[in-house]
Amino acid sequence: MAVGRVLFGSVILSFLLSLFGPLPVKYLSGNGLCYFSCTPLRFDSSVSSLDVITDHKQVNSTRRLGRHLGFRLRGMGYLGSRVSYHHNSTSSFQLIRLIKSGDVSLNPGPTAIQVVIGNRHSTNGNFAYAAGNRALPCLRNLDNITVAKRQQVLEYIKNDTQQLLLCVLKARSLRNKSATFVDLVCDSKADLFAVSETWLTDNDTAILSEITPQGYNLHHCPRSDRRGGGTALIFKESVNVEKVSVAGKGSFEASEWLVNPAATTRLRVVIVYRPPYSVKHPVSTSTFITEFSDYLESLVMSSEPLLILGDFSIHMDLPDDSDCRNMSDLLVSMGLKQHVLQPTHELGHTLDLIITCISDNIIAGRPYTGELFSDHFPVFCQLKPERPQVVVKHLKFRKIKSIDRDQFSEAICSSRLCLEPPDDLDTLVNCYNETLRSVLDIYAPVLTSDIIVRPRAP
């Protein structure tokens, strides 16, 4: 019975092929025209639309007759049929027909990058302003970004090697940038590194050892209530640093240090990190201005020269912005001055600041940015206090490899230790030590050398 049905179907299929011709493999689907065959897709300009429509009708009538006879035929659709594809072969798509349609062109791309100033959210293209932010969004391009090459930065640093060199850095996690950070330390040879947003914890002993080059020490203050954040101070071993306090406000975090680069110089360094407005940190800029003002009231009364460093997440390059005006008014009212004028963020804004008292004349040169480290540039600045004296280590060593083994062995064999060894154990041990020491002093005397401690290259 089954064989009969197969034979009957074969006869019917042969009759259809002879009546309608071979099944066309081209048809219309939607707005696209596709050809299917055992070869890759190709473009055939000789086929007219009328032939395609006629063949399309023939296909439909043939399919209806096939379904009536019990055959299962696949439905049509755009790229609904599988195109045979073999390795080391090529396939092509009919891009020529898309181009000839007349409504296809290259994407021109954005002409400017839209930077939203202040703490705002964007919903369906409409900006919803948070409390305390009244500035309008503006368009800013990237033409005002200045990227300093490494050689240019190093030449600037080497202008005066007697002055203290400071680096302000927004790390955005030192955990995954340990090699890059050590490279920055060894290249710049700065004396102080004020780092914000370290993402370090108290349990990161291995990472702390990895990011601390030889000749430097590291003190850090991790964030305790949640992940991220944190500040750190990396300094040369010749600089004396004392931790004063850690301030954890609702809108910012700060760590305070007393730095003694020289015997007669003492600085009060404050590292500040203010997280930007976000869903996880919904604190407006006005709240930060209020809390930072309360924090400065006791800080500006310090007897030591004051140095406030860090990422404040305020666009100080936009004088018309309300946040910038409020921050500038606060600094002026406290007798403080902000020295960074270059863009410190990859989008061209000035977010990392170096603030000092107007009466403290401790800034020796114009702050300068280096190569991009994270989404921020490191900011270098030379201070008027002199650099500390280099650390000199006094080493004692023997040239063991230069010993003549034959003469050394003969000297030991002719000594009292081998000829007349003592019977008492304590006396034997002392004789052993004195004999070897005296023979070593003859054939490999103790030498001394002074070396300067420098950070080891990564």
C-alpha positions as CSV (number, residue, x, y, z in Angstrom):
1,M,0.0,0.0,0.0
2,A,2.8,2.4,1.0
3,V,4.7,1.6,-2.2
4,G,1.6,2.3,-4.2
5,R,1.2,5.7,-2.6
6,V,4.9,6.6,-3.4
7,L,4.5,5.5,-7.0
8,F,1.3,7.5,-7.3
9,G,2.9,10.6,-5.8
10,S,5.9,10.3,-8.2
11,V,3.6,10.1,-11.2
12,I,1.6,13.2,-10.0
13,L,4.9,15.1,-9.3
14,S,6.2,14.3,-12.8
15,F,3.0,15.5,-14.3
16,L,3.1,18.8,-12.5
17,L,6.7,19.3,-13.5
18,S,5.9,18.7,-17.1
19,L,2.9,21.0,-16.9
20,F,4.3,24.0,-15.0
21,G,8.0,23.5,-15.6
22,P,10.6,23.3,-12.8
23,L,9.7,24.9,-9.5
24,P,11.0,28.4,-9.5
25,V,13.3,29.3,-6.7
26,K,12.8,33.0,-6.8
27,Y,9.8,34.7,-5.2
28,L,8.8,37.9,-3.5
29,S,8.5,38.2,0.3
30,G,7.6,41.5,1.9
31,N,9.7,44.2,0.2
32,G,12.7,42.0,-0.6
33,L,13.5,39.7,-3.5
34,C,15.3,36.5,-2.8
35,Y,16.7,33.7,-4.9
36,F,17.4,30.3,-3.5
37,S,19.5,27.6,-5.1
38,C,22.2,25.2,-4.3
39,T,24.8,27.9,-5.0
40,P,25.4,31.0,-3.0
41,L,23.0,34.0,-3.4
42,R,23.7,36.0,-6.6
43,F,22.2,39.0,-8.2
44,D,20.5,38.5,-11.6
45,S,19.5,41.8,-13.3
46,S,17.9,40.0,-16.3
47,V,14.8,38.9,-14.2
48,S,11.9,41.3,-14.5
49,S,9.3,42.0,-11.8
50,L,6.6,40.7,-14.0
51,D,8.3,37.3,-14.4
52,V,8.8,37.2,-10.7
53,I,5.1,37.9,-10.0
54,T,4.0,35.3,-12.6
55,D,6.4,32.7,-11.1
56,H,5.1,33.6,-7.6
57,K,1.5,32.8,-8.7
58,Q,2.7,29.5,-10.2
59,V,4.4,28.6,-7.0
60,N,1.2,29.3,-5.0
61,S,-1.0,27.3,-7.3
62,T,1.5,24.4,-7.2
63,R,1.7,24.5,-3.4
64,R,-2.0,24.4,-3.0
65,L,-2.3,21.4,-5.3
66,G,0.6,19.7,-3.4
67,R,-1.2,20.2,0.0
68,H,-4.4,18.8,-1.5
69,L,-2.6,15.7,-2.5
70,G,-1.1,15.3,1.0
71,F,2.4,16.7,0.5
72,R,4.0,18.9,3.2
73,L,5.5,21.9,1.6
74,R,7.4,24.6,3.5
75,G,5.9,28.0,3.9
76,M,7.4,31.0,2.1
77,G,9.1,33.8,4.0
78,Y,12.0,36.1,3.8
79,L,15.0,33.9,4.0
80,G,12.6,31.1,5.0
81,S,14.4,28.5,3.0
82,R,17.9,27.4,4.0
83,V,20.7,28.3,1.7
84,S,23.2,25.5,1.3
85,Y,26.5,26.6,2.6
86,H,29.8,24.7,2.6
87,H,33.1,25.5,4.3
88,N,35.6,27.4,2.0
89,S,32.7,28.7,0.0
90,T,31.3,32.2,-0.2
91,S,27.8,33.6,0.2
92,S,26.6,37.0,-0.9
93,F,23.5,39.1,-0.1
94,Q,21.8,41.3,-2.6
95,L,23.2,44.6,-1.4
96,I,23.0,46.0,-4.9
97,R,19.2,45.9,-4.9
98,L,19.2,47.7,-1.5
99,I,21.5,50.4,-2.8
100,K,19.5,50.8,-6.0
101,S,16.3,51.4,-4.0
102,G,17.4,55.0,-3.4
103,D,16.6,55.3,0.3
104,V,19.8,53.7,1.7
105,S,22.7,55.9,2.8
106,L,25.6,55.7,5.2
107,N,25.1,56.5,8.8
108,P,26.6,60.0,9.3
109,G,27.0,59.5,13.1
110,P,26.7,62.1,15.8
111,T,28.3,65.5,15.3
112,A,28.5,66.2,19.0
113,I,28.4,64.3,22.3
114,Q,25.5,65.3,24.6
115,V,26.8,65.8,28.1
116,V,24.2,66.3,30.8
117,I,25.4,68.8,33.4
118,G,24.5,68.2,37.0
119,N,22.5,65.3,38.5
120,R,19.8,64.4,36.0
121,H,18.1,61.4,34.5
122,S,17.0,61.0,30.9
123,T,13.6,59.3,30.2
124,N,12.5,58.9,26.6
125,G,14.6,61.9,25.6
126,N,13.2,64.2,28.2
127,F,15.4,65.3,31.0
128,A,14.0,65.1,34.6
129,Y,16.0,67.3,36.9
130,A,16.9,66.3,40.4
131,A,16.4,68.6,43.4
132,G,18.9,71.3,43.6
133,N,20.0,71.2,39.9
134,R,18.7,74.0,37.6
135,A,21.2,74.0,34.9
136,L,20.1,73.1,31.4
137,P,21.6,70.3,29.4
138,C,24.2,71.4,26.8
139,L,26.0,69.9,23.9
140,R,29.8,69.7,24.1
141,N,32.2,68.2,21.6
142,L,35.6,66.7,22.3
143,D,37.7,69.4,20.7
144,N,38.7,70.9,24.1
145,I,40.3,67.7,25.4
146,T,44.1,68.0,25.8
147,V,46.0,64.8,25.9
148,A,49.6,65.1,27.0
149,K,52.1,62.7,25.6
150,R,54.3,60.8,28.1
151,Q,57.5,62.4,26.9
152,Q,56.0,65.9,27.3
153,V,54.9,65.1,30.9
154,L,58.3,63.6,31.8
155,E,60.1,66.7,30.4
156,Y,57.8,68.9,32.5
157,I,58.5,66.8,35.6
158,K,62.2,66.9,35.2
159,N,62.4,70.7,35.0
160,D,63.1,71.0,38.7
161,T,64.0,67.9,40.5
162,Q,64.5,69.7,43.9
163,Q,60.8,70.5,44.4
164,L,58.2,68.1,45.8
165,L,56.1,66.4,43.0
166,L,52.4,65.6,43.6
167,C,50.1,63.5,41.6
168,V,46.3,63.5,42.0
169,L,44.7,60.4,40.5
170,K,41.1,59.1,40.1
171,A,41.9,55.4,39.8
172,R,38.4,53.9,39.5
173,S,39.8,50.6,41.0
174,L,43.4,49.9,41.6
175,R,42.6,46.2,41.8
176,N,42.6,45.7,38.1
177,K,45.2,48.4,37.2
178,S,48.1,47.3,39.4
179,A,50.6,47.1,36.5
180,T,49.5,50.4,35.0
181,F,49.7,52.1,38.3
182,V,53.2,50.8,39.1
183,D,54.2,51.9,35.6
184,L,52.9,55.4,36.3
185,V,54.8,55.6,39.6
186,C,58.1,54.5,38.0
187,D,57.7,56.8,35.1
188,S,56.7,60.0,36.9
189,K,58.8,59.4,40.1
190,A,56.4,61.6,42.0
191,D,56.8,61.9,45.8
192,L,53.1,61.9,46.7
193,F,50.2,60.1,45.0
194,A,46.7,61.1,46.2
195,V,44.4,58.4,44.9
196,S,40.6,58.5,45.0
197,E,38.1,55.6,44.3
198,T,40.6,52.9,45.0
199,W,38.0,50.1,45.5
200,L,40.4,48.5,48.0
201,T,39.4,46.6,51.2
202,D,41.1,45.7,54.4
203,N,41.6,42.1,53.1
204,D,43.4,43.1,49.9
205,T,46.9,42.3,51.3
206,A,48.3,40.8,48.1
207,I,47.0,43.7,46.0
208,L,48.4,46.3,48.4
209,S,51.8,44.6,48.1
210,E,51.5,44.5,44.3
211,I,50.7,48.1,43.8
212,T,53.3,49.4,46.2
213,P,56.7,49.8,44.3
214,Q,60.0,49.4,46.1
215,G,60.9,52.7,47.8
216,Y,57.3,53.6,48.5
217,N,54.7,53.1,51.2
218,L,50.9,53.0,51.0
219,H,48.3,54.1,53.4
220,H,44.6,53.7,52.4
221,C,41.2,54.3,53.9
222,P,38.6,51.8,52.4
223,R,34.9,52.5,52.3
224,S,33.2,50.6,55.0
225,D,29.4,50.8,54.3
226,R,29.4,49.6,50.7
227,R,31.6,48.6,47.8
228,G,33.8,50.9,45.8
229,G,35.1,54.3,46.8
230,G,38.0,54.6,49.1
231,T,41.1,56.9,49.2
232,A,44.8,56.2,49.5
233,L,48.1,58.0,49.8
234,I,51.2,56.6,48.3
235,F,54.5,58.3,49.2
236,K,58.2,57.7,49.2
237,E,59.9,56.0,52.2
238,S,61.8,59.2,52.9
239,V,58.5,61.1,53.5
240,N,57.0,60.9,57.0
241,V,53.2,60.5,56.9
242,E,50.8,60.4,59.8
243,K,47.1,59.6,59.6
244,V,44.9,62.2,61.3
245,S,41.2,61.3,60.6
246,V,38.7,59.8,58.2
247,A,35.5,61.6,57.4
248,G,32.5,59.7,56.0
249,K,29.8,62.1,55.2
250,G,26.6,61.3,53.3
251,S,27.7,63.1,50.1
252,F,31.5,62.5,50.2
253,E,34.3,60.7,51.9
254,A,37.7,62.2,53.0
255,S,40.9,61.2,54.6
256,E,43.2,63.6,56.4
257,W,47.0,63.2,56.6
258,L,50.0,65.1,58.0
259,V,52.9,64.9,55.5
260,N,56.5,65.8,56.5
261,P,58.6,65.8,53.3
262,A,61.5,67.6,55.2
263,A,62.5,68.3,58.7
264,T,61.2,71.9,58.5
265,T,58.1,71.4,56.3
266,R,54.7,70.0,57.3
267,L,51.6,69.8,55.1
268,R,48.0,68.9,55.9
269,V,46.8,66.8,53.0
270,V,43.1,66.0,52.6
271,I,42.0,63.5,49.9
272,V,38.3,63.9,48.9
273,Y,36.1,61.7,46.8
274,R,32.6,62.7,46.0
275,P,30.5,60.1,44.1
276,P,28.4,61.5,41.3
277,Y,24.6,61.5,41.5
278,S,23.1,58.1,40.7
279,V,20.3,55.8,41.6
280,K,22.5,54.1,44.2
281,H,23.8,57.5,45.5
282,P,20.8,60.0,45.2
283,V,22.6,62.9,46.9
284,S,22.3,66.2,45.1
285,T,25.2,68.7,44.7
286,S,23.5,71.2,47.0
287,T,23.7,68.7,49.8
288,F,27.4,68.2,49.1
289,I,28.0,71.9,49.2
290,T,26.3,72.2,52.6
291,E,28.2,69.2,54.1
292,F,31.5,70.2,52.6
293,S,31.1,73.8,53.9
294,D,30.7,72.4,57.5
295,Y,33.7,70.2,57.0
296,L,35.9,73.1,55.8
297,E,35.0,75.4,58.8
298,S,37.3,73.4,61.1
299,L,39.8,72.5,58.4
300,V,40.8,76.0,57.3
301,M,41.8,76.8,60.9
302,S,44.7,74.4,60.6
303,S,48.2,75.8,61.4
304,E,49.9,73.8,58.7
305,P,49.6,74.6,54.9
306,L,46.4,73.1,53.6
307,L,46.2,70.9,50.5
308,I,42.8,69.6,49.4
309,L,42.9,67.1,46.6
310,G,40.5,64.7,44.8
311,D,37.6,64.1,42.5
312,F,34.6,66.5,43.3
313,S,32.4,65.5,40.4
314,I,31.6,69.1,39.6
315,H,32.2,70.6,36.2
316,M,34.5,73.5,37.2
317,D,35.1,74.3,33.5
318,L,31.5,75.6,33.2
319,P,31.4,79.0,34.9
320,D,27.7,79.4,34.0
321,D,26.7,76.1,35.7
322,S,25.0,76.6,39.0
323,D,27.0,73.8,40.7
324,C,30.2,75.4,39.6
325,R,29.1,78.8,40.8
326,N,28.1,77.5,44.2
327,M,31.4,75.6,44.6
328,S,33.5,78.7,43.5
329,D,31.5,80.9,46.0
330,L,32.2,78.4,48.8
331,L,36.0,78.4,48.1
332,V,36.1,82.2,47.9
333,S,34.2,82.5,51.2
334,M,36.7,80.1,52.9
335,G,39.8,81.9,51.5
336,L,40.6,78.9,49.3
337,K,41.8,78.8,45.7
338,Q,41.4,76.1,43.0
339,H,44.5,75.6,40.7
340,V,43.5,73.0,38.1
341,L,42.4,74.6,34.8
342,Q,42.9,71.8,32.3
343,P,40.3,69.1,31.6
344,T,40.8,66.1,33.8
345,H,38.0,63.9,32.4
346,E,37.9,62.1,29.1
347,L,34.8,64.1,28.1
348,G,36.6,67.4,28.6
349,H,35.5,68.5,32.0
350,T,37.5,69.6,35.0
351,L,36.6,67.3,37.9
352,D,39.8,66.6,39.8
353,L,40.8,69.6,41.9
354,I,43.9,70.9,43.8
355,I,42.7,73.4,46.4
356,T,45.0,75.5,48.7
357,C,44.6,78.5,51.0
358,I,45.2,81.8,49.3
359,S,47.6,82.7,52.0
360,D,49.6,79.4,51.6
361,N,51.9,79.9,48.7
362,I,52.9,76.3,48.2
363,I,52.1,75.7,44.5
364,A,55.3,76.0,42.5
365,G,54.0,75.4,39.0
366,R,50.8,75.1,36.9
367,P,49.1,71.7,37.3
368,Y,49.6,69.5,34.3
369,T,47.7,66.3,33.1
370,G,49.3,63.1,32.0
371,E,48.1,60.1,30.0
372,L,44.6,58.8,30.5
373,F,44.6,56.3,33.4
374,S,40.9,55.4,33.8
375,D,38.2,57.8,32.7
376,H,40.3,60.5,34.3
377,F,43.7,62.0,33.6
378,P,46.4,62.1,36.4
379,V,47.1,65.6,37.4
380,F,50.8,66.5,38.3
381,C,51.8,69.5,40.3
382,Q,55.1,70.7,41.7
383,L,55.0,72.1,45.3
384,K,57.4,74.6,46.7
385,P,58.6,72.4,49.6
386,E,61.8,70.7,48.6
387,R,62.0,67.0,47.9
388,P,63.2,64.8,50.8
389,Q,66.7,63.5,50.7
390,V,67.1,60.3,48.9
391,V,67.2,57.1,50.9
392,V,70.7,55.7,51.0
393,K,71.3,52.1,52.2
394,H,74.6,50.9,53.4
395,L,75.3,47.3,52.3
396,K,77.9,44.9,53.5
397,F,78.8,41.9,51.3
398,R,81.5,39.3,50.5
399,K,82.7,38.2,47.0
400,I,82.1,34.5,47.7
401,K,82.4,33.5,44.1
402,S,85.9,34.9,43.8
403,I,87.3,32.5,46.5
404,D,90.0,30.0,45.3
405,R,88.5,26.8,46.5
406,D,91.8,24.9,46.7
407,Q,93.5,27.5,48.9
408,F,90.3,27.9,50.9
409,S,90.1,24.1,51.6
410,E,93.8,24.0,52.5
411,A,93.4,26.8,55.0
412,I,90.5,25.0,56.7
413,C,92.4,21.7,56.8
414,S,95.5,23.3,58.4
415,S,93.4,25.2,61.0
416,R,92.9,24.2,64.7
417,L,89.4,23.0,63.8
418,C,90.7,20.0,61.9
419,L,94.1,19.4,63.6
420,E,93.1,19.8,67.3
421,P,89.3,19.9,67.6
422,P,88.0,20.6,71.1
423,D,86.2,17.9,73.0
424,D,83.6,20.2,74.6
425,L,80.5,20.9,72.4
426,D,80.3,24.6,73.2
427,T,84.0,25.1,72.6
428,L,83.8,23.1,69.3
429,V,81.0,25.4,68.0
430,N,82.9,28.5,68.9
431,C,86.1,27.1,67.3
432,Y,84.1,26.3,64.1
433,N,82.6,29.8,63.8
434,E,85.9,31.6,64.6
435,T,87.9,29.4,62.1
436,L,85.4,29.9,59.2
437,R,85.1,33.7,59.9
438,S,88.9,34.2,60.0
439,V,89.4,32.2,56.8
440,L,86.6,34.1,55.0
441,D,88.1,37.4,56.1
442,I,91.3,36.4,54.4
443,Y,89.9,35.1,51.1
444,A,86.7,37.1,50.9
445,P,86.9,40.2,53.1
446,V,83.8,42.2,54.0
447,L,83.1,45.1,51.5
448,T,80.8,48.0,51.9
449,S,78.7,49.9,49.4
450,D,76.1,52.7,49.5
451,I,73.1,52.5,47.1
452,I,70.2,54.9,46.5
453,V,66.7,53.2,46.9
454,R,64.7,53.7,43.8
455,P,61.4,52.0,42.7
456,R,61.8,48.8,40.9
457,A,60.7,48.8,37.2
458,P,57.6,46.8,36.6
